Amino acid sequence: MEPVMERENDRQQQLLPHSHQAWMEVNLTQLERNVSLIQAHLAHQPLQMAVVKADAYGHGAVVMVRKLAQCGFTYFAVATVEEGIQLRAALSNHTILILGPTPEAQIPEVIEHDLTPTVCTYRFAKELHDYHLEKGEDKPPVSVHIRLDISESSIGINLQTAADFVAEIQSLSTLDIAGVYTHIPSAYGGDLEVAEAEFASFLSTARQLKQVYGWTNCLVHAQSSPGILLFPDLACDMVRTGILLYGLPVLEHASLPGIAPLMEVKARIAYIKTVESDKQFGYGYQYRTDQKVRIASIPIGYNDAMFLYYWQQGQVLIHGQYAPLYGQVYMDYFLVDVTHIPSCQVGDEAVVIGRQGENRIMAEQLAAQCGIDALHADCVHLWGSRLTRTYIEEETGEEEGDTAHAT
Ligand SMILES: *Cc1c(COP(=O)(O)O)cnc(C)c1O
């Protein structure tokens, strides 16, 4: 080993535990700002359900729901019973809706943890009713939300058969129809007139059902983030907000000014080496240096988020400057060229997503560099598995950028 290089890596000895080598920062003050901006945009629909599936899109659901509850949320949505159970302790008095169909085998857990299942088959509704009758004579009815499907190609009851379906469900006396909803995929792009017409026909069916059956406390909901952006005045009782809460892009031509992402991903340079020209590197030696370069190893790899395996033409920020990805991403590391940042050392911070100095790397840029549509920057949910999370609350009355750390 060259003496120079040994000196370069000396700092590694005094480094923090492994968990501090690569981490995620989540800005809870920005979450509050996003919530207020969405609320102001939705002047006519006071209720928001926070969609916190996939560990709150990778932001850490337990901390996120506590903050969201402080912000006034009383409705939360998850994908599975397991996710609902995980959040129940943090959300003692709140509604937790399971968005998809629930396996019948999980009915006991649904009841035990007071989760609100989605009903989209008669069989499930009947099983739920029977179980409840058997176990819970003196218990209040189980709240359920009925899911309708306008596309006729997705989860839910087709509109044409909704009336018949509901007539059957109505006979199950232990079920309380607390909501009727739909999810409208066309809102995510394509023809907006189609989306608008779909929202309208869902609404008219839902209203009719509500009226016919006298469901006074039944919440009608349809919009997710794109519907919130495009049709804020829709006469629904509630919206289901996911991507927008997290400040990620939703649509190419519509956004809400001021909405900003919460998540930053950072790591400390783990190793630095100066490599002579014409040296082979990478698995299978598929690369060769074409000049003398100074290379930094960043301790993040496709183990942290599988899509990084496909990362190309990427960069990170070090000392406020862009350092380009060098070669391929490994399981636990990737390399960047820091030849032009001679002052950087082992232990210095590299920003993979987020801001450093004047520059900024957005999640959607990284997504695009990994071959993922920029409008699927919600793939950030995959960052959750190994990075430690640090939650940040900006201190009020301080200069912008002044932050206090709380874990
Ligand atoms: C994920 C999901 C949402 C949230 O969608 P966003 O686009 O993230 O706002 C809303 N409703 C259903 C049924 C979902 O599955």
The ligand as a Gaussian input file, in Angstrom:
#p B3LYP/6-31G(d) Opt

LIG

0 1
 C      -51.535000       3.993000      -2.716000
 C      -52.949000       4.386000      -2.770000
 C      -53.321000       5.722000      -2.580000
 C      -52.320000       6.853000      -2.457000
 O      -51.945000       7.239000      -3.754000
 P      -50.931000       8.451000      -3.994000
 O      -50.868000       8.569000      -5.468000
 O      -49.649000       8.066000      -3.373000
 O      -51.533000       9.652000      -3.341000
 C      -54.670000       6.019000      -2.526000
 N      -55.602000       5.045000      -2.674000
 C      -55.274000       3.753000      -2.883000
 C      -56.359000       2.753000      -3.043000
 C      -53.943000       3.389000      -2.944000
 O      -53.626000       2.117000      -3.160000

